[in-house]
Amino acid sequence: MSKMTTILRLPTSPSNANSMASRLYQSTPALLLPVIGLLMFLAIWNGVAKSIDTSLGQFPGPVQVFEQTGALIDEHIAQREKAAAFYERQEARNAARVAQDPTYEPKIRGFTGAPTFFDQIWTSLYTVMVGFFIASVVAVPVGILCGLSKSAYTAINPLIQLFKPVSPLAWLPLVTMVVSALYVSDDPAFSKSFVTSAFTVSLCCLWPTLINTAVGVSNIDKDLINVSKVLRLTPLAHLTKIVLPSSIPMIFTGLRLSLGIGWMVLIAAEMLAQNPGLGKFVWDEFQNGSSESLARIMVAVLTIGVIGFVLDRLMLSIQRAVSWDKSSVLR
């Protein structure tokens, strides 16, 4: 007698189907609203741009900006090809010279072509990250000290309130003069323009991290402090087990504010001091005065905004990774 195997197919539970539909319905606004907002912005931008005539021509709309984005990409690729050809020719000459004279020591000269738009982006990113790192290394420990010690806060607070409102435009000439006087070397590891921009960024993005760290540390739950006393934790253990985990949200709020301020300050400093970077690119295009300059400036403006957004999301991701409270809502 043959045995028959039956395969039972369980129908999808109505409750599961309803749950999936509910999640899809709830996520739809989160997906559609940003797209709708972006389309509305592009439509308004395109309509307003057509009604604005400047000394360099009509204000660029989305189409012109898109075209110049492609042109900047093509220029970058062409410049990289020129650089590759330059080094290939140099290697061929050096190889031929060594073949004739084995004692000859080849010299490699760097490509001296003008930096492209993407080179300027990298320069600005590198500069702001160095300046932000210097500011964070100073601000977080000082903020922790101010939060733990009322005496330290009382002593340092007047300096914070004095220097916090100072504009980067005021710091820049002072930093430039100090760097020119102290940073003297026949073979410097970093250019003076880089050092000037990085320290200007550091001075301006120092304060939000310092203040938020001090507030976060000083507002630690009293129960946690009592637990530390009961367990008789050492100062280092108290710092690592109680202070830092509890104050991480405020510390990262300060870091995010500092990074955003540092990015804005850097672009202004590059424009004013003509240091390499996106700020200099914008100023050079403004001075160029061609019919394509406005569209290229808009490309730079949008790039600056996108990079600022990405940097903020990056800091938010790091905060989520190191925060002990994974259930907290971070935006």
C-alpha positions as CSV (number, residue, x, y, z in Angstrom):
1,M,0.0,0.0,0.0
2,S,1.6,3.2,-1.1
3,K,2.1,6.1,1.3
4,M,1.0,9.5,0.1
5,T,2.8,12.6,1.4
6,T,0.7,15.7,1.7
7,I,2.2,19.1,1.8
8,L,0.2,21.5,3.8
9,R,0.5,25.2,2.9
10,L,-0.4,27.4,5.8
11,P,-2.3,30.5,4.6
12,T,-0.9,33.8,5.6
13,S,-2.3,35.0,8.9
14,P,-4.6,37.9,8.5
15,S,-3.0,39.5,11.5
16,N,0.5,39.3,9.9
17,A,-0.8,40.7,6.6
18,N,-2.5,43.6,8.5
19,S,0.7,44.2,10.4
20,M,2.8,44.4,7.2
21,A,0.3,46.7,5.6
22,S,0.2,48.9,8.7
23,R,4.1,49.2,8.7
24,L,4.1,50.0,5.0
25,Y,1.4,52.6,5.5
26,Q,3.3,54.2,8.4
27,S,6.6,54.3,6.5
28,T,5.1,55.8,3.4
29,P,5.0,59.4,4.7
30,A,8.6,59.1,5.8
31,L,9.6,58.1,2.3
32,L,7.3,60.4,0.3
33,L,7.5,63.6,2.2
34,P,11.2,64.2,1.7
35,V,10.8,63.5,-2.1
36,I,7.8,65.9,-2.2
37,G,9.7,68.6,-0.3
38,L,12.7,68.2,-2.7
39,L,10.5,68.4,-5.8
40,M,8.8,71.5,-4.5
41,F,12.1,73.1,-3.8
42,L,13.4,72.4,-7.3
43,A,10.2,73.7,-8.8
44,I,10.4,77.0,-6.8
45,W,14.1,77.3,-7.5
46,N,13.5,76.9,-11.2
47,G,10.7,79.4,-11.3
48,V,12.5,82.0,-9.3
49,A,15.8,81.6,-11.2
50,K,14.1,82.5,-14.5
51,S,13.0,85.9,-13.1
52,I,16.5,86.9,-11.8
53,D,19.0,88.6,-14.1
54,T,22.4,89.4,-12.8
55,S,25.5,91.0,-14.2
56,L,26.8,87.6,-15.2
57,G,23.5,86.5,-16.8
58,Q,20.4,84.7,-15.7
59,F,20.6,83.1,-12.2
60,P,21.2,79.3,-12.7
61,G,18.4,76.9,-12.3
62,P,18.6,73.2,-11.6
63,V,19.3,72.2,-15.2
64,Q,22.3,74.6,-15.5
65,V,23.7,73.4,-12.1
66,F,23.4,69.8,-13.2
67,E,25.3,70.6,-16.4
68,Q,28.1,72.3,-14.6
69,T,28.3,69.4,-12.1
70,G,29.0,67.1,-15.1
71,A,31.5,69.6,-16.5
72,L,33.4,69.7,-13.1
73,I,33.5,65.9,-13.1
74,D,34.9,65.9,-16.7
75,E,37.5,68.5,-15.7
76,H,38.6,66.3,-12.7
77,I,38.9,63.2,-14.9
78,A,40.9,65.2,-17.5
79,Q,43.3,66.6,-14.9
80,R,43.9,63.1,-13.4
81,E,44.7,61.9,-16.9
82,K,47.2,64.7,-17.4
83,A,48.8,63.9,-14.0
84,A,49.1,60.2,-15.0
85,A,50.6,61.1,-18.3
86,F,53.0,63.5,-16.6
87,Y,54.3,60.8,-14.2
88,E,54.6,58.2,-17.0
89,R,56.8,60.6,-19.1
90,Q,58.8,61.3,-16.0
91,E,59.4,57.6,-15.2
92,A,60.3,57.0,-18.9
93,R,62.9,59.8,-18.8
94,N,64.3,58.6,-15.5
95,A,64.6,55.0,-16.8
96,A,66.4,56.2,-19.9
97,R,68.7,58.3,-17.8
98,V,69.5,55.5,-15.5
99,A,70.2,53.2,-18.4
100,Q,72.8,55.7,-19.7
101,D,74.2,56.5,-16.3
102,P,73.7,53.8,-13.5
103,T,74.9,56.2,-10.8
104,Y,72.1,58.7,-11.6
105,E,69.6,59.1,-8.8
106,P,66.1,59.6,-10.3
107,K,64.1,62.6,-9.0
108,I,60.3,62.5,-8.9
109,R,58.7,65.9,-9.3
110,G,55.1,66.4,-8.2
111,F,52.4,67.4,-10.7
112,T,51.8,71.1,-10.5
113,G,48.4,71.3,-12.3
114,A,45.6,73.4,-10.8
115,P,43.5,71.6,-8.1
116,T,40.1,70.4,-9.4
117,F,36.8,70.9,-7.6
118,F,37.1,67.4,-6.0
119,D,40.7,68.2,-4.9
120,Q,39.2,71.3,-3.1
121,I,36.5,69.2,-1.5
122,W,39.2,66.8,-0.1
123,T,41.3,69.8,1.2
124,S,38.4,71.3,3.0
125,L,37.3,68.0,4.5
126,Y,40.8,67.2,5.7
127,T,41.2,70.6,7.2
128,V,37.9,70.7,9.1
129,M,38.5,67.2,10.5
130,V,41.9,68.2,11.8
131,G,40.6,71.4,13.3
132,F,37.6,69.6,14.8
133,F,39.9,66.9,16.3
134,I,42.1,69.5,18.0
135,A,39.1,71.3,19.4
136,S,37.5,68.0,20.7
137,V,40.7,66.9,22.4
138,V,40.8,70.2,24.3
139,A,37.1,70.8,24.8
140,V,36.0,67.4,26.2
141,P,38.5,67.1,29.0
142,V,38.1,70.7,30.0
143,G,34.3,70.3,29.9
144,I,34.5,67.3,32.1
145,L,36.7,69.2,34.5
146,C,34.2,72.1,34.6
147,G,31.3,69.7,35.1
148,L,33.0,67.9,38.0
149,S,34.5,71.0,39.8
150,K,32.5,74.1,40.5
151,S,35.8,75.9,41.2
152,A,37.2,75.0,37.8
153,Y,33.9,76.1,36.1
154,T,33.9,79.4,38.0
155,A,37.5,80.1,36.9
156,I,37.0,79.1,33.2
157,N,33.5,80.3,32.6
158,P,34.5,84.0,32.1
159,L,37.0,83.0,29.4
160,I,34.3,80.9,27.7
161,Q,31.8,83.8,27.7
162,L,34.6,86.2,26.5
163,F,35.8,84.2,23.5
164,K,32.7,82.3,22.5
165,P,31.0,85.2,20.6
166,V,34.2,86.1,18.7
167,S,33.7,85.8,14.9
168,P,36.1,83.7,12.8
169,L,36.8,86.8,10.7
170,A,38.4,88.3,13.8
171,W,40.4,85.2,14.7
172,L,41.7,84.7,11.2
173,P,44.2,87.6,11.0
174,L,45.5,86.9,14.5
175,V,46.0,83.2,13.7
176,T,47.6,84.1,10.4
177,M,50.2,86.4,12.1
178,V,51.0,83.9,14.9
179,V,51.4,81.0,12.4
180,S,53.6,83.1,10.2
181,A,55.8,84.1,13.2
182,L,56.1,80.7,14.9
183,Y,55.7,78.1,12.1
184,V,59.0,78.6,10.4
185,S,60.7,75.7,8.6
186,D,62.7,75.1,5.4
187,D,60.8,71.8,4.8
188,P,57.4,72.2,6.6
189,A,55.2,69.1,7.1
190,F,52.1,71.1,6.5
191,S,51.5,74.3,4.5
192,K,50.9,77.5,6.5
193,S,47.5,78.0,4.9
194,F,46.5,74.6,6.2
195,V,47.7,75.3,9.7
196,T,46.0,78.7,9.7
197,S,42.7,77.3,8.6
198,A,42.8,74.3,11.0
199,F,43.5,76.4,14.0
200,T,40.9,79.0,13.1
201,V,38.4,76.2,12.9
202,S,39.5,74.8,16.3
203,L,39.1,78.2,18.0
204,C,35.6,78.6,16.7
205,C,34.2,75.1,17.2
206,L,35.8,74.7,20.7
207,W,33.0,76.2,22.7
208,P,29.8,74.2,21.9
209,T,31.5,70.9,22.9
210,L,33.1,72.4,26.0
211,I,29.8,73.9,27.2
212,N,27.6,70.9,26.5
213,T,30.1,68.5,28.1
214,A,30.2,70.6,31.2
215,V,26.4,70.7,31.4
216,G,26.1,67.0,30.7
217,V,28.6,66.1,33.4
218,S,27.2,68.5,36.0
219,N,23.6,67.1,35.5
220,I,24.4,63.4,36.2
221,D,21.7,61.7,38.1
222,K,22.3,62.0,41.9
223,D,21.4,58.3,42.4
224,L,24.3,57.3,40.1
225,I,26.7,59.5,42.1
226,N,25.5,57.9,45.3
227,V,26.0,54.4,43.8
228,S,29.6,55.4,42.9
229,K,30.1,56.5,46.5
230,V,28.6,53.3,48.0
231,L,30.8,51.2,45.7
232,R,33.8,53.4,46.5
233,L,34.9,53.7,42.9
234,T,38.3,55.2,42.2
235,P,38.3,58.6,40.4
236,L,39.2,56.8,37.1
237,A,36.5,54.2,37.5
238,H,33.9,56.9,38.5
239,L,34.9,58.8,35.3
240,T,34.7,55.8,33.0
241,K,31.7,53.9,34.6
242,I,29.5,56.8,35.7
243,V,30.5,60.2,34.2
244,L,31.2,59.4,30.6
245,P,28.3,57.0,29.9
246,S,25.8,59.4,31.5
247,S,27.0,62.5,29.7
248,I,27.5,61.0,26.3
249,P,24.3,62.4,24.8
250,M,25.2,66.0,25.8
251,I,28.9,65.5,24.7
252,F,27.8,64.4,21.3
253,T,25.3,67.2,21.0
254,G,28.2,69.6,21.5
255,L,30.4,67.6,19.0
256,R,27.7,67.8,16.4
257,L,27.2,71.5,16.9
258,S,31.0,72.1,16.9
259,L,31.4,70.1,13.6
260,G,28.7,72.1,11.9
261,I,30.1,75.4,13.1
262,G,33.6,74.3,12.1
263,W,32.5,73.5,8.6
264,M,30.8,76.9,8.2
265,V,33.8,78.7,9.7
266,L,36.2,76.9,7.3
267,I,34.4,78.0,4.2
268,A,34.4,81.6,5.4
269,A,38.1,81.4,6.3
270,E,39.1,79.9,3.0
271,M,37.3,82.7,1.2
272,L,38.8,85.5,3.2
273,A,42.4,84.1,3.4
274,Q,42.3,82.5,-0.1
275,N,43.5,79.2,1.4
276,P,42.9,76.1,-0.7
277,G,39.5,74.5,-0.4
278,L,35.8,75.0,-1.3
279,G,35.8,78.5,0.0
280,K,38.6,79.5,-2.4
281,F,36.8,77.7,-5.2
282,V,33.7,79.8,-4.6
283,W,35.7,83.1,-4.5
284,D,37.7,82.2,-7.6
285,E,34.5,81.5,-9.6
286,F,33.0,84.8,-8.3
287,Q,36.1,86.7,-9.4
288,N,36.2,84.8,-12.7
289,G,32.9,86.4,-13.8
290,S,32.1,84.0,-16.6
291,S,28.6,83.0,-17.7
292,E,29.2,79.6,-16.0
293,S,30.5,81.0,-12.7
294,L,27.1,81.3,-11.0
295,A,26.1,77.7,-11.8
296,R,29.5,76.5,-10.5
297,I,29.0,78.5,-7.3
298,M,25.6,76.9,-6.8
299,V,27.3,73.4,-7.3
300,A,29.7,74.4,-4.5
301,V,26.9,75.7,-2.3
302,L,24.9,72.5,-2.7
303,T,28.0,70.4,-2.1
304,I,28.8,72.3,1.1
305,G,25.3,71.6,2.3
306,V,25.4,67.9,1.4
307,I,28.7,67.4,3.1
308,G,27.5,69.2,6.2
309,F,24.5,66.9,6.3
310,V,26.6,63.8,5.9
311,L,29.0,64.9,8.6
312,D,26.1,65.4,11.0
313,R,24.7,61.9,10.2
314,L,28.1,60.4,10.7
315,M,28.4,61.9,14.2
316,L,24.9,60.7,14.9
317,S,25.8,57.2,13.9
318,I,28.9,57.2,16.1
319,Q,26.7,58.5,19.0
320,R,24.3,55.6,18.5
321,A,27.1,53.2,18.5
322,V,28.7,54.4,21.7
323,S,25.6,55.3,23.6
324,W,24.5,52.9,26.4
325,D,20.8,53.7,26.0
326,K,19.9,52.1,22.6
327,S,16.2,52.9,23.1
328,S,16.7,56.7,23.1
329,V,15.5,58.6,20.1
330,L,18.3,60.4,18.3
331,R,17.8,62.7,15.4
